[in-house]
């Protein structure tokens, strides 16, 4: 996380607003935690708004109510994974709970890293909180269930979609609308197709030439996996290319063998995405999800695909954003037929992201950690958390009056997530996630910097992906 996004962690909702329901459960938590008084549990997560809330609010409140100290390390995305995986591989027990992003959970399950939460609570009823009810969660919980047993392996702590944000003040300005109409012959409105999106990007780049304003954000770091993720999880699906273009049965990636990674649709998608760089701010080729959020909040782009975890502060926090009250929210633009495929449940238009906290088998404080995960899984703590981090993991949170009010200030982000979240999907259930990422991402980086053409990048990426899958034993 860069310093801009780390700053989001300050100024959270006052503890004085803490839910009366959580306080009413004081006696149960203290009783259940009695055997673990004085214990310290340590967790690690990415430094996101939702994680900073855990560090600054939920952790201290849990300690106050239970006597169990929480040490929480909120660090960069890559450091988080490096530290957590090395700890679980070596069975050193440094961390008692770890962040599990939706797209890596299948790898963790395949490697038997995680404690079965459902079974553990059934085996020790004394620490099973009456307020921890898995049925209260949205269907996002399903990503963190063991496919074989259906048992819960992680407690969701954030979930969000990656919508299309646009500068409502610019799009609604009569003078700009006229200039756009004169220049293009079309009405200025949020794009529903890629051609419209590119046309808008071009217009605003020209319009903003003397204003430090560009037509779009692009999450195109030429040395960070964020670029891989934006292309394969946010752009490619809008062209009808799903699951990274890898066949889920044969594990083929090349079109010649039945995959889609280098299909005509995938190549059109990559050419489109790389082509947007000429309408994007110069920092785009070094931008991860953090910098994209910062770029949009600084008013440097007229539109962009921005992770929903940043939507609240971009739209409402004047201490960190220059575009408060100026943010519109819409679905991403798509190719013809893609929206209909998504609506039928046979495809999707973008990434439904988020994560959960799980307990490694290597943890030395499993029971104390189980208490903490249940604590953050109470319905009573969700609203303030959502206000701070634009994340919703329980259906009841949508109904809270304060969320309804914030939704209005965000021009309907939560409504979009609730009503159209079904059009988005998590990452494919690949246990070889990290290995394929490592061999494919370099070709995306080369396309970004112009070292190779997008078509060649995908031909080489698909071949490399298949070779890796053969090596791993998935493809014969």
C-alpha positions as CSV (number, residue, x, y, z in Angstrom):
1,X,0.0,0.0,0.0
2,X,1.3,3.5,-0.8
3,X,1.2,6.2,1.8
4,X,-1.9,7.8,0.2
5,X,-4.0,4.7,0.8
6,X,-2.5,4.1,4.2
7,X,-3.8,7.5,5.2
8,X,-7.3,6.2,4.7
9,X,-6.9,4.2,7.9
10,X,-7.1,7.3,10.1
11,X,-10.2,9.0,11.4
12,X,-12.5,6.0,11.7
13,X,-15.8,6.0,13.4
14,X,-15.5,6.8,17.1
15,X,-15.6,3.9,19.5
16,X,-18.4,5.9,21.2
17,X,-20.6,4.8,18.4
18,X,-20.0,1.1,19.0
19,X,-23.0,-1.0,18.8
20,X,-25.0,-1.6,22.0
21,X,-25.5,-5.2,20.9
22,X,-21.8,-5.9,20.9
23,X,-21.4,-4.4,24.4
24,X,-24.3,-6.4,25.6
25,X,-22.4,-9.6,24.8
26,X,-19.6,-8.5,27.1
27,X,-20.2,-11.2,29.7
28,X,-20.3,-14.0,27.1
29,X,-17.0,-13.0,25.5
30,X,-15.3,-12.6,28.9
31,X,-16.5,-16.0,30.1
32,X,-15.5,-17.8,26.8
33,X,-12.1,-16.1,26.8
34,X,-11.3,-16.8,30.4
35,X,-9.0,-19.8,29.7
36,X,-7.0,-17.5,27.3
37,X,-6.5,-14.5,29.5
38,X,-3.2,-12.8,28.7
39,X,-2.8,-14.6,25.4
40,X,-1.6,-12.7,22.4
41,X,-2.8,-13.5,18.9
42,X,-1.0,-12.2,15.8
43,X,-2.5,-11.6,12.4
44,X,-1.4,-10.3,9.0
45,X,-3.3,-8.6,6.2
46,X,-3.0,-6.2,3.4
47,X,-3.1,-2.5,4.4
48,X,-6.6,-1.8,3.0
49,X,-9.3,0.5,4.6
50,X,-11.1,-2.6,5.9
51,X,-7.9,-4.0,7.5
52,X,-7.0,-0.7,9.0
53,X,-10.4,-0.7,10.7
54,X,-9.5,-4.1,12.2
55,X,-6.2,-2.8,13.4
56,X,-7.5,0.4,14.9
57,X,-11.0,-0.5,16.1
58,X,-12.0,-4.2,16.2
59,X,-8.7,-5.5,17.6
60,X,-8.6,-3.1,20.5
61,X,-12.3,-3.6,21.2
62,X,-11.9,-7.4,21.3
63,X,-8.9,-7.0,23.7
64,X,-11.0,-4.8,25.9
65,X,-13.8,-7.3,26.1
66,X,-11.8,-10.5,26.3
67,X,-8.4,-9.8,27.7
68,X,-6.8,-11.4,24.6
69,X,-4.3,-9.1,23.0
70,X,-4.4,-8.7,19.2
71,X,-1.2,-7.8,17.3
72,X,-2.1,-7.0,13.8
73,X,0.3,-6.4,10.9
74,X,-1.2,-4.4,8.0
75,X,1.4,-4.5,5.2
76,X,1.8,-4.4,1.5
77,X,0.0,-7.0,-0.7
78,X,3.2,-8.8,-1.7
79,X,4.7,-8.8,1.8
80,X,1.5,-10.1,3.2
81,X,1.6,-13.2,1.0
82,X,5.3,-13.7,1.3
83,X,5.2,-13.7,5.1
84,X,2.0,-15.7,5.6
85,X,2.9,-18.4,3.1
86,X,6.5,-18.9,4.4
87,X,5.1,-19.1,7.9
88,X,2.5,-21.8,7.0
89,X,5.0,-23.7,4.9
90,X,7.6,-23.8,7.7
91,X,4.9,-24.4,10.3
92,X,6.6,-21.8,12.5
93,X,3.3,-20.4,14.0
94,X,4.2,-16.8,13.8
95,X,0.7,-15.8,12.7
96,X,-2.5,-17.0,14.3
97,X,-4.8,-15.6,11.6
98,X,-4.1,-14.6,8.1
99,X,-5.8,-12.7,5.3
100,X,-7.1,-15.1,2.5
101,X,-7.9,-13.2,-0.6
102,X,-10.7,-14.8,-2.7
103,X,-8.4,-15.7,-5.5
104,X,-5.8,-17.5,-3.4
105,X,-8.1,-19.6,-1.2
106,X,-8.1,-22.6,-3.5
107,X,-4.3,-22.8,-3.2
108,X,-4.5,-22.7,0.5
109,X,-7.2,-25.4,0.6
110,X,-5.2,-27.6,-1.7
111,X,-2.2,-27.3,0.5
112,X,-4.2,-27.9,3.7
113,X,-3.0,-24.7,5.3
114,X,-6.3,-23.8,7.1
115,X,-8.2,-24.9,10.2
116,X,-11.7,-26.1,9.6
117,X,-13.7,-23.4,11.5
118,X,-17.1,-25.3,11.4
119,X,-15.6,-28.4,12.8
120,X,-13.5,-26.6,15.4
121,X,-16.5,-24.8,16.8
122,X,-18.5,-28.0,16.8
123,X,-15.8,-29.8,18.7
124,X,-15.5,-27.0,21.3
125,X,-19.0,-25.6,22.0
126,X,-17.7,-23.5,24.9
127,X,-16.1,-21.0,22.4
128,X,-19.0,-21.1,19.8
129,X,-20.6,-17.7,20.0
130,X,-24.4,-17.6,19.7
131,X,-23.9,-14.4,17.6
132,X,-21.7,-16.0,15.0
133,X,-24.1,-17.3,12.3
134,X,-22.7,-18.2,8.9
135,X,-26.2,-18.0,7.4
136,X,-26.1,-14.2,8.0
137,X,-23.3,-13.7,5.4
138,X,-23.9,-13.0,1.7
139,X,-23.1,-15.8,-0.8
140,X,-19.6,-14.4,-0.8
141,X,-19.0,-16.8,2.1
142,X,-19.3,-19.7,-0.3
143,X,-15.8,-18.9,-1.7
144,X,-14.4,-19.8,1.7
145,X,-16.0,-23.1,2.2
146,X,-14.4,-26.5,1.6
147,X,-15.8,-27.7,-1.7
148,X,-15.9,-31.3,-0.3
149,X,-17.4,-30.8,3.2
150,X,-19.1,-27.4,2.8
151,X,-17.4,-26.3,6.0
152,X,-16.4,-22.7,6.6
153,X,-12.6,-22.2,6.4
154,X,-12.5,-18.5,6.6
155,X,-14.6,-15.6,7.9
156,X,-15.3,-12.9,5.3
157,X,-14.0,-9.5,6.4
158,X,-14.4,-7.5,3.1
159,X,-16.2,-7.9,-0.2
160,X,-16.6,-5.5,-3.0
161,X,-17.0,-5.3,-6.8
162,X,-14.9,-3.3,-9.2
163,X,-17.2,-0.8,-10.8
164,X,-16.9,1.9,-13.4
165,X,-16.4,5.2,-11.7
166,X,-16.8,8.4,-13.6
167,X,-16.7,12.1,-12.9
168,X,-20.4,13.0,-12.6
169,X,-19.6,16.8,-12.5
170,X,-17.9,16.5,-15.9
171,X,-20.4,14.2,-17.5
172,X,-23.3,16.5,-16.4
173,X,-21.7,19.8,-17.3
174,X,-23.8,21.4,-20.2
175,X,-20.8,23.0,-21.8
176,X,-18.8,19.8,-21.8
177,X,-21.8,17.9,-23.1
178,X,-22.1,20.3,-26.0
179,X,-18.4,20.1,-26.7
180,X,-18.6,16.3,-26.7
181,X,-21.6,16.3,-29.0
182,X,-19.9,18.6,-31.4
183,X,-16.7,16.5,-31.4
184,X,-18.3,13.1,-31.6
185,X,-21.9,13.4,-32.6
186,X,-22.9,11.4,-29.6
187,X,-24.4,12.3,-26.2
188,X,-22.1,12.3,-23.3
189,X,-23.1,9.5,-20.8
190,X,-21.4,6.6,-19.0
191,X,-20.1,4.1,-21.6
192,X,-21.8,0.8,-22.1
193,X,-19.5,-0.4,-24.9
194,X,-15.7,-0.4,-25.2
195,X,-15.9,1.9,-28.3
196,X,-17.9,4.4,-26.3
197,X,-15.4,4.2,-23.4
198,X,-12.4,4.8,-25.6
199,X,-14.1,7.7,-27.4
200,X,-14.9,9.3,-24.0
201,X,-11.3,8.7,-22.9
202,X,-9.9,10.4,-26.0
203,X,-12.3,13.4,-25.7
204,X,-11.4,14.1,-22.0
205,X,-7.7,13.6,-22.6
206,X,-7.9,16.3,-25.3
207,X,-10.2,18.5,-23.2
208,X,-8.0,18.2,-20.2
209,X,-4.7,18.8,-21.9
210,X,-4.1,22.0,-20.0
211,X,-5.9,20.9,-16.8
212,X,-4.0,17.8,-15.6
213,X,-7.0,15.7,-16.6
214,X,-6.8,12.5,-18.6
215,X,-9.5,10.3,-20.0
216,X,-9.1,7.1,-18.0
217,X,-7.2,5.3,-15.3
218,X,-5.4,2.1,-16.2
219,X,-4.0,-0.3,-13.6
220,X,-1.0,-1.2,-15.7
221,X,2.0,-1.4,-13.5
222,X,4.7,-3.0,-15.7
223,X,6.3,-4.8,-12.8
224,X,3.4,-5.7,-10.5
225,X,0.8,-8.5,-10.6
226,X,-1.9,-5.8,-10.4
227,X,-1.6,-5.5,-14.2
228,X,-2.2,-9.2,-14.7
229,X,-5.3,-9.0,-12.5
230,X,-6.8,-5.9,-14.1
231,X,-6.5,-7.5,-17.5
232,X,-7.6,-11.1,-16.8
233,X,-10.2,-10.4,-14.1
234,X,-11.6,-7.0,-15.1
235,X,-11.0,-6.4,-18.8
236,X,-11.0,-9.9,-20.5
237,X,-14.4,-10.9,-19.0
238,X,-16.0,-7.8,-20.6
239,X,-14.9,-9.3,-23.9
240,X,-16.3,-12.7,-23.1
241,X,-13.0,-14.3,-22.0
242,X,-13.5,-16.0,-18.6
243,X,-11.3,-17.8,-16.1
244,X,-8.1,-16.3,-17.5
245,X,-8.9,-18.1,-20.8
246,X,-8.0,-21.5,-19.2
247,X,-10.4,-24.4,-19.8
248,X,-11.5,-25.7,-16.4
249,X,-11.7,-29.3,-17.6
250,X,-8.7,-29.8,-19.9
251,X,-6.7,-26.9,-18.5
252,X,-5.9,-25.8,-22.0
253,X,-4.8,-22.2,-22.5
254,X,-4.0,-22.0,-26.2
255,X,-6.9,-21.6,-28.6
256,X,-5.4,-24.5,-30.7
257,X,-6.0,-26.8,-27.7
258,X,-9.4,-25.4,-26.7
259,X,-8.4,-22.6,-24.4
260,X,-9.1,-18.9,-24.8
261,X,-6.1,-17.1,-23.5
262,X,-4.9,-16.2,-27.0
263,X,-8.2,-16.2,-28.7
264,X,-9.4,-13.4,-31.0
265,X,-11.5,-12.0,-28.2
266,X,-8.6,-12.1,-25.8
267,X,-6.3,-10.3,-28.3
268,X,-9.0,-7.7,-28.9
269,X,-9.3,-7.1,-25.2
270,X,-5.5,-6.7,-24.6
271,X,-5.1,-4.4,-27.6
272,X,-8.0,-2.3,-26.3
273,X,-6.6,-2.1,-22.8
274,X,-3.0,-1.3,-23.8
275,X,-4.5,1.2,-26.2
276,X,-6.1,3.1,-23.4
277,X,-2.7,4.0,-22.0
278,X,-2.4,6.9,-24.5
279,X,-5.4,8.4,-22.7
280,X,-4.2,7.7,-19.2
281,X,-2.0,9.7,-16.8
282,X,1.7,9.0,-17.0
283,X,1.7,7.2,-13.6
284,X,-0.5,4.5,-15.1
285,X,2.4,2.2,-16.1
286,X,3.5,2.1,-12.4
287,X,0.0,2.0,-11.0
288,X,-1.4,-0.8,-8.9
289,X,-4.9,-0.7,-7.4
290,X,-3.6,1.8,-4.8
291,X,-2.3,4.3,-7.3
292,X,-5.4,4.0,-9.4
293,X,-7.5,5.0,-6.5
294,X,-5.2,7.9,-5.7
295,X,-5.3,9.1,-9.3
296,X,-9.0,9.1,-9.4
297,X,-9.3,10.8,-6.0
298,X,-6.9,13.5,-7.1
299,X,-9.1,14.4,-10.0
300,X,-6.7,13.3,-12.7
301,X,-9.0,11.0,-14.6
302,X,-12.5,11.4,-16.0
303,X,-13.4,7.7,-15.6
304,X,-11.9,4.3,-14.6
305,X,-12.4,0.9,-13.2
306,X,-11.7,1.3,-9.4
307,X,-11.9,-1.3,-6.7
308,X,-15.0,-0.8,-4.6
309,X,-13.0,-0.9,-1.3
310,X,-11.9,2.7,-2.2
311,X,-15.3,3.9,-3.3
312,X,-16.5,5.3,0.0
313,X,-13.5,7.5,0.8
314,X,-13.1,8.7,-2.8
315,X,-16.8,9.8,-2.8
316,X,-17.2,11.1,0.7
317,X,-13.9,12.0,2.5
318,X,-12.8,15.6,1.7
319,X,-9.6,15.1,3.7
320,X,-8.3,12.6,1.2
321,X,-10.3,13.1,-2.0
322,X,-10.8,16.1,-4.3
323,X,-13.8,14.7,-6.1
324,X,-16.2,14.3,-3.1
325,X,-19.8,14.7,-4.4
326,X,-18.6,14.3,-8.0
327,X,-18.4,10.5,-8.4
328,X,-20.8,8.5,-10.5
329,X,-21.0,4.7,-10.5
330,X,-22.0,2.3,-13.3
331,X,-21.4,-1.2,-14.6
332,X,-18.3,-1.7,-16.8
333,X,-18.6,-1.4,-20.6
334,X,-18.9,-4.7,-22.4
335,X,-18.8,-6.3,-25.9
336,X,-22.1,-7.2,-27.5
337,X,-23.7,-10.3,-26.0
338,X,-21.5,-10.3,-22.8
339,X,-24.1,-8.7,-20.6
340,X,-26.7,-11.2,-21.7
341,X,-24.3,-14.1,-21.0
342,X,-23.7,-12.7,-17.5
343,X,-27.3,-12.2,-16.8
344,X,-28.0,-15.9,-17.7
345,X,-25.3,-17.0,-15.2
346,X,-23.0,-18.4,-17.8
347,X,-20.5,-15.6,-17.7
348,X,-19.5,-12.4,-15.8
349,X,-18.5,-8.8,-16.4
350,X,-15.9,-8.2,-13.8
351,X,-14.3,-9.1,-10.5
352,X,-16.0,-9.7,-7.2
353,X,-13.1,-9.2,-4.8
354,X,-12.6,-9.5,-1.1
355,X,-11.2,-11.7,1.5
356,X,-11.5,-13.5,4.8
357,X,-9.5,-14.3,7.8
358,X,-8.5,-17.9,8.3
359,X,-6.5,-19.7,11.0
360,X,-3.4,-21.6,9.9
361,X,-2.8,-25.1,11.2
362,X,0.5,-23.7,12.4
363,X,-1.2,-21.3,14.8
364,X,-0.2,-21.7,18.4
365,X,-3.4,-20.0,19.6
366,X,-6.2,-21.6,17.6
367,X,-9.0,-21.3,20.2
368,X,-8.3,-17.6,21.0
369,X,-8.2,-16.9,17.3
370,X,-11.5,-18.7,16.8
371,X,-13.0,-16.3,19.3
372,X,-11.6,-13.3,17.4
373,X,-12.9,-14.5,14.0
374,X,-16.3,-15.0,15.5
375,X,-16.1,-11.5,17.1
376,X,-15.5,-9.8,13.7
377,X,-18.2,-12.1,12.2
378,X,-21.0,-10.6,14.4
379,X,-23.8,-8.7,12.6
380,X,-23.5,-6.0,15.2
381,X,-20.0,-4.8,14.1
382,X,-20.7,-4.7,10.4
383,X,-22.2,-1.3,9.8
384,X,-19.3,0.9,11.2
385,X,-16.9,-1.4,9.4
386,X,-18.7,-0.9,6.1
387,X,-18.8,2.9,6.6
388,X,-15.1,2.9,7.0
389,X,-14.1,0.4,4.3
390,X,-16.9,0.2,1.6
391,X,-17.2,-3.5,2.3
392,X,-20.3,-5.5,2.9
393,X,-20.3,-9.2,3.8
394,X,-23.8,-9.5,5.4
395,X,-27.2,-8.9,3.7
396,X,-28.5,-7.1,6.8
397,X,-25.9,-4.4,6.5
398,X,-27.5,-3.0,3.3
399,X,-30.7,-2.2,5.3
400,X,-28.9,-0.1,8.0
401,X,-30.1,3.6,7.7
402,X,-26.5,4.8,7.9
403,X,-25.5,2.6,5.0
404,X,-28.5,3.8,3.0
405,X,-27.4,7.4,3.7
406,X,-23.9,6.7,2.6
407,X,-25.1,4.9,-0.5
408,X,-26.8,8.2,-1.6
409,X,-23.5,10.0,-1.1
410,X,-21.8,7.4,-3.2
411,X,-24.4,7.7,-6.0
412,X,-25.6,4.2,-5.5
413,X,-22.5,2.0,-5.2
414,X,-24.1,-0.2,-2.5
415,X,-27.3,-0.5,-4.5
416,X,-25.3,-1.5,-7.6
417,X,-23.4,-4.1,-5.6
418,X,-26.5,-5.5,-4.1
419,X,-28.6,-5.6,-7.3
420,X,-26.0,-6.4,-9.9
421,X,-23.3,-8.1,-7.8
422,X,-24.5,-11.3,-9.4
423,X,-23.0,-10.1,-12.7
424,X,-19.5,-10.2,-11.1
425,X,-17.5,-13.2,-10.1
426,X,-14.5,-14.2,-8.0
427,X,-11.3,-15.7,-9.5
428,X,-11.5,-19.2,-11.0
429,X,-11.0,-22.1,-8.5
430,X,-7.5,-22.8,-9.6
431,X,-5.1,-24.3,-7.0
432,X,-2.3,-23.4,-9.5
433,X,-3.1,-19.7,-9.3
434,X,0.3,-18.4,-8.2
435,X,2.2,-20.6,-10.7
436,X,0.3,-19.5,-13.7
437,X,0.4,-15.8,-12.6
438,X,4.2,-16.0,-12.4
439,X,4.7,-17.4,-15.9
440,X,2.0,-15.3,-17.6
441,X,2.4,-11.8,-16.0
442,X,5.8,-11.1,-17.6
443,X,4.2,-11.2,-21.1
444,X,1.5,-8.7,-20.0
445,X,4.3,-6.4,-18.7
446,X,6.1,-6.6,-22.0
447,X,2.9,-5.6,-23.9
448,X,2.4,-2.6,-21.6
449,X,5.8,-1.2,-22.3
450,X,5.7,-2.0,-26.0
451,X,8.4,-4.6,-26.0
452,X,6.1,-7.0,-27.8
453,X,2.8,-6.6,-29.5
454,X,-0.4,-7.6,-27.5
455,X,-1.2,-10.4,-29.9
456,X,2.3,-11.9,-29.5
457,X,2.2,-11.4,-25.8
458,X,-0.9,-13.6,-25.5
459,X,0.4,-16.2,-27.9
460,X,3.5,-16.6,-25.8
461,X,1.6,-16.3,-22.5
462,X,-0.8,-19.1,-23.5
463,X,2.0,-21.4,-24.5
464,X,3.9,-20.7,-21.2
465,X,0.7,-21.3,-19.2
466,X,0.1,-24.7,-20.8
467,X,3.7,-25.7,-20.3
468,X,3.5,-24.9,-16.6
469,X,0.2,-26.8,-16.3
470,X,1.8,-29.8,-17.9
471,X,4.8,-29.5,-15.5
472,X,2.4,-29.3,-12.5
473,X,0.5,-32.4,-13.7
474,X,-2.8,-30.7,-14.5
475,X,-2.6,-31.1,-18.2
476,X,-1.4,-34.2,-20.0
